[in-house]
Amino acid sequence: MMRSLVAEEEYLRFPLWMQALLVVVLAVVLAVAVLSVVDGAADWIVLGGIVVAAIGTMIAVNNRRYPTRKRSFTKDADSKW
């Protein structure tokens, strides 16, 4: 069973050039869609707010694998708090 999972993971991975091509195509399609819909300053402001919110969400859900520094305190059974 474990052997088949590894094989499936390898099958599902795309090469780096294919990922880059997909990102470029997606960016071009989104740019064309935005430029065809947005026609005023108010639309650009709303679009900017959406982009800032999306970037903020990406930063908020970013998972750090390692702490940036060691903990400055420890909590043990003898602590009063």
BAMAR-251394 format. One line per field, with one value per atom (N, C-alpha, C, O): residue number from 1; chain; atom name; x, y, z. Coordinates in nm, 2 decimals. Layout:
<pts>
k: (NUM / ...)
c: (A / ...)
a: (CA / ...)
east: (X / ...)
north: (Y / ...)
up: (Z / ...)
</pts>
This chain:
<pts>
k: (1 / 1 / 1 / 1 / 2 / 2 / 2 / 2 / 3 / 3 / 3 / 3 / 4 / 4 / 4 / 4 / 5 / 5 / 5 / 5 / 6 / 6 / 6 / 6 / 7 / 7 / 7 / 7 / 8 / 8 / 8 / 8 / 9 / 9 / 9 / 9 / 10 / 10 / 10 / 10 / 11 / 11 / 11 / 11 / 12 / 12 / 12 / 12 / 13 / 13 / 13 / 13 / 14 / 14 / 14 / 14 / 15 / 15 / 15 / 15 / 16 / 16 / 16 / 16 / 17 / 17 / 17 / 17 / 18 / 18 / 18 / 18 / 19 / 19 / 19 / 19 / 20 / 20 / 20 / 20 / 21 / 21 / 21 / 21 / 22 / 22 / 22 / 22 / 23 / 23 / 23 / 23 / 24 / 24 / 24 / 24 / 25 / 25 / 25 / 25 / 26 / 26 / 26 / 26 / 27 / 27 / 27 / 27 / 28 / 28 / 28 / 28 / 29 / 29 / 29 / 29 / 30 / 30 / 30 / 30 / 31 / 31 / 31 / 31 / 32 / 32 / 32 / 32 / 33 / 33 / 33 / 33 / 34 / 34 / 34 / 34 / 35 / 35 / 35 / 35 / 36 / 36 / 36 / 36 / 37 / 37 / 37 / 37 / 38 / 38 / 38 / 38 / 39 / 39 / 39 / 39 / 40 / 40 / 40 / 40 / 41 / 41 / 41 / 41 / 42 / 42 / 42 / 42 / 43 / 43 / 43 / 43 / 44 / 44 / 44 / 44 / 45 / 45 / 45 / 45 / 46 / 46 / 46 / 46 / 47 / 47 / 47 / 47 / 48 / 48 / 48 / 48 / 49 / 49 / 49 / 49 / 50 / 50 / 50 / 50 / 51 / 51 / 51 / 51 / 52 / 52 / 52 / 52 / 53 / 53 / 53 / 53 / 54 / 54 / 54 / 54 / 55 / 55 / 55 / 55 / 56 / 56 / 56 / 56 / 57 / 57 / 57 / 57 / 58 / 58 / 58 / 58 / 59 / 59 / 59 / 59 / 60 / 60 / 60 / 60 / 61 / 61 / 61 / 61 / 62 / 62 / 62 / 62 / 63 / 63 / 63 / 63 / 64 / 64 / 64 / 64 / 65 / 65 / 65 / 65 / 66 / 66 / 66 / 66 / 67 / 67 / 67 / 67 / 68 / 68 / 68 / 68 / 69 / 69 / 69 / 69 / 70 / 70 / 70 / 70 / 71 / 71 / 71 / 71 / 72 / 72 / 72 / 72 / 73 / 73 / 73 / 73 / 74 / 74 / 74 / 74 / 75 / 75 / 75 / 75 / 76 / 76 / 76 / 76 / 77 / 77 / 77 / 77 / 78 / 78 / 78 / 78 / 79 / 79 / 79 / 79 / 80 / 80 / 80 / 80 / 81 / 81 / 81 / 81)
c: (A / A / A / A / A / A / A / A / A / A / A / A / A / A / A / A / A / A / A / A / A / A / A / A / A / A / A / A / A / A / A / A / A / A / A / A / A / A / A / A / A / A / A / A / A / A / A / A / A / A / A / A / A / A / A / A / A / A / A / A / A / A / A / A / A / A / A / A / A / A / A / A / A / A / A / A / A / A / A / A / A / A / A / A / A / A / A / A / A / A / A / A / A / A / A / A / A / A / A / A / A / A / A / A / A / A / A / A / A / A / A / A / A / A / A / A / A / A / A / A / A / A / A / A / A / A / A / A / A / A / A / A / A / A / A / A / A / A / A / A / A / A / A / A / A / A / A / A / A / A / A / A / A / A / A / A / A / A / A / A / A / A / A / A / A / A / A / A / A / A / A / A / A / A / A / A / A / A / A / A / A / A / A / A / A / A / A / A / A / A / A / A / A / A / A / A / A / A / A / A / A / A / A / A / A / A / A / A / A / A / A / A / A / A / A / A / A / A / A / A / A / A / A / A / A / A / A / A / A / A / A / A / A / A / A / A / A / A / A / A / A / A / A / A / A / A / A / A / A / A / A / A / A / A / A / A / A / A / A / A / A / A / A / A / A / A / A / A / A / A / A / A / A / A / A / A / A / A / A / A / A / A / A / A / A / A / A / A / A / A / A / A / A / A / A / A / A / A / A / A / A / A / A / A / A / A / A / A / A / A / A / A / A / A / A / A / A / A / A / A / A / A / A / A)
a: (N / CA / C / O / N / CA / C / O / N / CA / C / O / N / CA / C / O / N / CA / C / O / N / CA / C / O / N / CA / C / O / N / CA / C / O / N / CA / C / O / N / CA / C / O / N / CA / C / O / N / CA / C / O / N / CA / C / O / N / CA / C / O / N / CA / C / O / N / CA / C / O / N / CA / C / O / N / CA / C / O / N / CA / C / O / N / CA / C / O / N / CA / C / O / N / CA / C / O / N / CA / C / O / N / CA / C / O / N / CA / C / O / N / CA / C / O / N / CA / C / O / N / CA / C / O / N / CA / C / O / N / CA / C / O / N / CA / C / O / N / CA / C / O / N / CA / C / O / N / CA / C / O / N / CA / C / O / N / CA / C / O / N / CA / C / O / N / CA / C / O / N / CA / C / O / N / CA / C / O / N / CA / C / O / N / CA / C / O / N / CA / C / O / N / CA / C / O / N / CA / C / O / N / CA / C / O / N / CA / C / O / N / CA / C / O / N / CA / C / O / N / CA / C / O / N / CA / C / O / N / CA / C / O / N / CA / C / O / N / CA / C / O / N / CA / C / O / N / CA / C / O / N / CA / C / O / N / CA / C / O / N / CA / C / O / N / CA / C / O / N / CA / C / O / N / CA / C / O / N / CA / C / O / N / CA / C / O / N / CA / C / O / N / CA / C / O / N / CA / C / O / N / CA / C / O / N / CA / C / O / N / CA / C / O / N / CA / C / O / N / CA / C / O / N / CA / C / O / N / CA / C / O / N / CA / C / O / N / CA / C / O / N / CA / C / O / N / CA / C / O / N / CA / C / O / N / CA / C / O / N / CA / C / O)
east: (0.08 / 0.00 / 0.09 / 0.06 / 0.19 / 0.28 / 0.35 / 0.37 / 0.39 / 0.46 / 0.37 / 0.42 / 0.24 / 0.15 / 0.13 / 0.11 / 0.13 / 0.11 / 0.23 / 0.21 / 0.35 / 0.47 / 0.46 / 0.49 / 0.42 / 0.41 / 0.30 / 0.32 / 0.19 / 0.09 / 0.14 / 0.11 / 0.21 / 0.27 / 0.36 / 0.36 / 0.45 / 0.54 / 0.46 / 0.50 / 0.35 / 0.27 / 0.20 / 0.18 / 0.16 / 0.08 / 0.17 / 0.12 / 0.30 / 0.39 / 0.41 / 0.44 / 0.40 / 0.43 / 0.58 / 0.63 / 0.64 / 0.78 / 0.77 / 0.67 / 0.88 / 0.89 / 0.85 / 0.78 / 0.90 / 0.86 / 0.71 / 0.66 / 0.65 / 0.50 / 0.43 / 0.33 / 0.48 / 0.42 / 0.43 / 0.34 / 0.55 / 0.58 / 0.49 / 0.44 / 0.47 / 0.39 / 0.24 / 0.17 / 0.20 / 0.06 / 0.04 / -0.06 / 0.14 / 0.13 / 0.12 / 0.04 / 0.21 / 0.21 / 0.07 / 0.02 / 0.02 / -0.10 / -0.22 / -0.30 / -0.22 / -0.32 / -0.31 / -0.41 / -0.19 / -0.17 / -0.22 / -0.28 / -0.19 / -0.23 / -0.39 / -0.45 / -0.45 / -0.59 / -0.66 / -0.76 / -0.61 / -0.66 / -0.64 / -0.73 / -0.53 / -0.50 / -0.60 / -0.65 / -0.62 / -0.71 / -0.85 / -0.93 / -0.89 / -1.03 / -1.04 / -1.15 / -0.94 / -0.95 / -0.95 / -1.03 / -0.87 / -0.86 / -0.99 / -1.02 / -1.06 / -1.18 / -1.30 / -1.40 / -1.29 / -1.40 / -1.38 / -1.48 / -1.26 / -1.23 / -1.23 / -1.16 / -1.31 / -1.31 / -1.31 / -1.31 / -1.30 / -1.29 / -1.20 / -1.15 / -1.17 / -1.09 / -1.15 / -1.07 / -1.28 / -1.34 / -1.32 / -1.29 / -1.33 / -1.30 / -1.16 / -1.13 / -1.06 / -0.92 / -0.90 / -0.82 / -0.97 / -0.96 / -1.01 / -0.95 / -1.13 / -1.18 / -1.09 / -1.07 / -1.04 / -0.95 / -0.82 / -0.77 / -0.77 / -0.65 / -0.68 / -0.60 / -0.80 / -0.84 / -0.85 / -0.81 / -0.90 / -0.91 / -0.77 / -0.75 / -0.68 / -0.54 / -0.47 / -0.41 / -0.49 / -0.43 / -0.48 / -0.41 / -0.61 / -0.68 / -0.62 / -0.60 / -0.61 / -0.56 / -0.41 / -0.38 / -0.33 / -0.19 / -0.19 / -0.11 / -0.27 / -0.28 / -0.32 / -0.27 / -0.42 / -0.46 / -0.35 / -0.33 / -0.27 / -0.16 / -0.05 / 0.00 / -0.03 / 0.07 / 0.02 / 0.09 / -0.11 / -0.17 / -0.17 / -0.16 / -0.19 / -0.20 / -0.07 / -0.06 / 0.04 / 0.17 / 0.21 / 0.21 / 0.25 / 0.29 / 0.44 / 0.51 / 0.49 / 0.63 / 0.67 / 0.60 / 0.77 / 0.81 / 0.90 / 0.90 / 0.97 / 1.07 / 1.05 / 1.02 / 1.06 / 1.05 / 1.16 / 1.27 / 1.14 / 1.24 / 1.35 / 1.46 / 1.31 / 1.41 / 1.37 / 1.25 / 1.46 / 1.42 / 1.33 / 1.33 / 1.24 / 1.15 / 1.23 / 1.33 / 1.18 / 1.25 / 1.20 / 1.25 / 1.09 / 1.04 / 1.00 / 0.97 / 0.99 / 0.95 / 0.84 / 0.84 / 0.75 / 0.64 / 0.65 / 0.65 / 0.66 / 0.67 / 0.57 / 0.49 / 0.58 / 0.48 / 0.50 / 0.41 / 0.62 / 0.65 / 0.60 / 0.61 / 0.56 / 0.52 / 0.39 / 0.31 / 0.38 / 0.26 / 0.16 / 0.05 / 0.19 / 0.10 / 0.09 / 0.02)
north: (-0.12 / 0.00 / 0.13 / 0.22 / 0.13 / 0.25 / 0.27 / 0.38 / 0.16 / 0.18 / 0.25 / 0.33 / 0.21 / 0.27 / 0.42 / 0.50 / 0.46 / 0.60 / 0.69 / 0.80 / 0.63 / 0.70 / 0.72 / 0.82 / 0.61 / 0.62 / 0.72 / 0.79 / 0.73 / 0.83 / 0.97 / 1.06 / 0.99 / 1.12 / 1.17 / 1.28 / 1.08 / 1.11 / 1.14 / 1.23 / 1.07 / 1.09 / 1.22 / 1.29 / 1.27 / 1.39 / 1.52 / 1.63 / 1.50 / 1.62 / 1.66 / 1.58 / 1.80 / 1.85 / 1.90 / 1.95 / 1.89 / 1.95 / 2.10 / 2.17 / 2.16 / 2.30 / 2.39 / 2.49 / 2.35 / 2.43 / 2.43 / 2.52 / 2.32 / 2.31 / 2.40 / 2.46 / 2.40 / 2.49 / 2.63 / 2.71 / 2.67 / 2.81 / 2.84 / 2.96 / 2.76 / 2.78 / 2.80 / 2.89 / 2.72 / 2.73 / 2.86 / 2.93 / 2.91 / 3.04 / 3.15 / 3.24 / 3.15 / 3.25 / 3.26 / 3.37 / 3.14 / 3.14 / 3.19 / 3.27 / 3.15 / 3.20 / 3.35 / 3.42 / 3.40 / 3.55 / 3.62 / 3.73 / 3.57 / 3.64 / 3.64 / 3.74 / 3.52 / 3.52 / 3.61 / 3.68 / 3.61 / 3.70 / 3.85 / 3.93 / 3.88 / 4.02 / 4.06 / 4.18 / 3.98 / 4.01 / 4.03 / 4.12 / 3.94 / 3.95 / 4.08 / 4.14 / 4.11 / 4.24 / 4.36 / 4.45 / 4.36 / 4.48 / 4.50 / 4.61 / 4.39 / 4.40 / 4.44 / 4.49 / 4.43 / 4.46 / 4.59 / 4.67 / 4.62 / 4.75 / 4.87 / 4.87 / 4.97 / 5.09 / 5.22 / 5.32 / 5.22 / 5.34 / 5.33 / 5.23 / 5.45 / 5.46 / 5.38 / 5.31 / 5.38 / 5.31 / 5.16 / 5.09 / 5.11 / 4.97 / 4.93 / 4.82 / 5.01 / 4.99 / 4.99 / 4.91 / 5.07 / 5.08 / 4.95 / 4.89 / 4.91 / 4.78 / 4.66 / 4.58 / 4.66 / 4.55 / 4.55 / 4.45 / 4.67 / 4.68 / 4.63 / 4.57 / 4.66 / 4.61 / 4.46 / 4.40 / 4.40 / 4.26 / 4.20 / 4.10 / 4.25 / 4.20 / 4.21 / 4.12 / 4.33 / 4.34 / 4.24 / 4.19 / 4.22 / 4.12 / 3.98 / 3.90 / 3.95 / 3.82 / 3.80 / 3.69 / 3.90 / 3.89 / 3.88 / 3.80 / 3.96 / 3.95 / 3.81 / 3.76 / 3.75 / 3.61 / 3.52 / 3.43 / 3.53 / 3.44 / 3.45 / 3.35 / 3.57 / 3.59 / 3.53 / 3.47 / 3.55 / 3.50 / 3.35 / 3.30 / 3.28 / 3.14 / 3.07 / 2.95 / 3.15 / 3.09 / 3.01 / 3.06 / 2.89 / 2.80 / 2.80 / 2.75 / 2.85 / 2.84 / 2.70 / 2.65 / 2.64 / 2.51 / 2.51 / 2.42 / 2.62 / 2.63 / 2.76 / 2.86 / 2.77 / 2.90 / 2.99 / 2.95 / 3.12 / 3.22 / 3.23 / 3.27 / 3.21 / 3.21 / 3.12 / 3.07 / 3.09 / 3.00 / 3.07 / 3.20 / 3.00 / 3.06 / 3.12 / 3.07 / 3.24 / 3.31 / 3.27 / 3.31 / 3.19 / 3.14 / 2.99 / 2.94 / 2.93 / 2.79 / 2.78 / 2.85 / 2.69 / 2.67 / 2.53 / 2.43 / 2.52 / 2.39 / 2.37 / 2.46 / 2.26 / 2.23 / 2.32 / 2.34 / 2.38 / 2.47 / 2.61 / 2.69 / 2.64 / 2.78 / 2.81 / 2.73 / 2.94 / 2.98 / 3.04 / 3.07 / 3.05 / 3.11 / 3.02 / 3.04)
up: (0.00 / 0.00 / 0.00 / -0.07 / 0.08 / 0.09 / -0.04 / -0.08 / -0.11 / -0.23 / -0.34 / -0.42 / -0.34 / -0.44 / -0.41 / -0.50 / -0.28 / -0.25 / -0.30 / -0.35 / -0.28 / -0.33 / -0.48 / -0.54 / -0.55 / -0.70 / -0.74 / -0.84 / -0.67 / -0.70 / -0.68 / -0.76 / -0.57 / -0.55 / -0.66 / -0.70 / -0.70 / -0.81 / -0.94 / -1.02 / -0.96 / -1.08 / -1.08 / -1.18 / -0.96 / -0.95 / -0.95 / -0.96 / -0.94 / -0.95 / -1.09 / -1.18 / -1.11 / -1.24 / -1.25 / -1.15 / -1.36 / -1.37 / -1.35 / -1.37 / -1.32 / -1.29 / -1.41 / -1.40 / -1.53 / -1.65 / -1.68 / -1.73 / -1.64 / -1.66 / -1.56 / -1.60 / -1.44 / -1.34 / -1.38 / -1.37 / -1.43 / -1.47 / -1.59 / -1.59 / -1.68 / -1.80 / -1.75 / -1.80 / -1.66 / -1.61 / -1.54 / -1.56 / -1.46 / -1.39 / -1.49 / -1.47 / -1.59 / -1.69 / -1.77 / -1.79 / -1.81 / -1.88 / -1.79 / -1.84 / -1.67 / -1.57 / -1.55 / -1.55 / -1.54 / -1.52 / -1.65 / -1.63 / -1.76 / -1.89 / -1.90 / -1.93 / -1.87 / -1.88 / -1.78 / -1.81 / -1.65 / -1.55 / -1.59 / -1.57 / -1.65 / -1.69 / -1.80 / -1.79 / -1.89 / -2.00 / -1.94 / -1.98 / -1.85 / -1.79 / -1.71 / -1.72 / -1.64 / -1.56 / -1.65 / -1.63 / -1.75 / -1.84 / -1.92 / -1.96 / -1.94 / -2.02 / -1.93 / -1.98 / -1.80 / -1.71 / -1.64 / -1.63 / -1.60 / -1.52 / -1.62 / -1.72 / -1.58 / -1.67 / -1.60 / -1.66 / -1.47 / -1.39 / -1.27 / -1.23 / -1.21 / -1.09 / -0.98 / -0.90 / -0.96 / -0.85 / -0.87 / -0.77 / -0.99 / -1.01 / -0.98 / -0.92 / -1.01 / -0.98 / -0.83 / -0.78 / -0.76 / -0.61 / -0.55 / -0.46 / -0.59 / -0.54 / -0.58 / -0.49 / -0.70 / -0.74 / -0.65 / -0.60 / -0.62 / -0.53 / -0.39 / -0.33 / -0.34 / -0.21 / -0.21 / -0.11 / -0.31 / -0.32 / -0.33 / -0.26 / -0.40 / -0.41 / -0.28 / -0.23 / -0.21 / -0.08 / 0.02 / 0.10 / 0.02 / 0.11 / 0.08 / 0.17 / -0.05 / -0.08 / -0.03 / 0.02 / -0.05 / -0.01 / 0.15 / 0.20 / 0.21 / 0.36 / 0.41 / 0.51 / 0.34 / 0.37 / 0.35 / 0.43 / 0.24 / 0.22 / 0.33 / 0.37 / 0.38 / 0.48 / 0.61 / 0.69 / 0.64 / 0.77 / 0.78 / 0.89 / 0.67 / 0.67 / 0.65 / 0.64 / 0.63 / 0.60 / 0.72 / 0.84 / 0.70 / 0.81 / 0.83 / 0.74 / 0.94 / 0.97 / 1.02 / 1.11 / 0.96 / 1.01 / 1.13 / 1.21 / 1.14 / 1.25 / 1.32 / 1.25 / 1.45 / 1.52 / 1.48 / 1.45 / 1.48 / 1.45 / 1.55 / 1.52 / 1.68 / 1.78 / 1.89 / 1.89 / 1.99 / 2.10 / 2.19 / 2.20 / 2.26 / 2.35 / 2.47 / 2.52 / 2.51 / 2.62 / 2.76 / 2.86 / 2.76 / 2.89 / 2.88 / 2.77 / 2.99 / 3.00 / 3.10 / 3.20 / 3.08 / 3.18 / 3.23 / 3.15 / 3.36 / 3.41 / 3.53 / 3.56 / 3.60 / 3.70 / 3.82 / 3.90 / 3.84 / 3.96 / 3.93 / 4.02 / 3.81 / 3.78 / 3.86 / 3.88 / 3.90 / 3.97 / 3.87 / 3.91 / 3.74 / 3.65 / 3.53 / 3.44)
</pts>
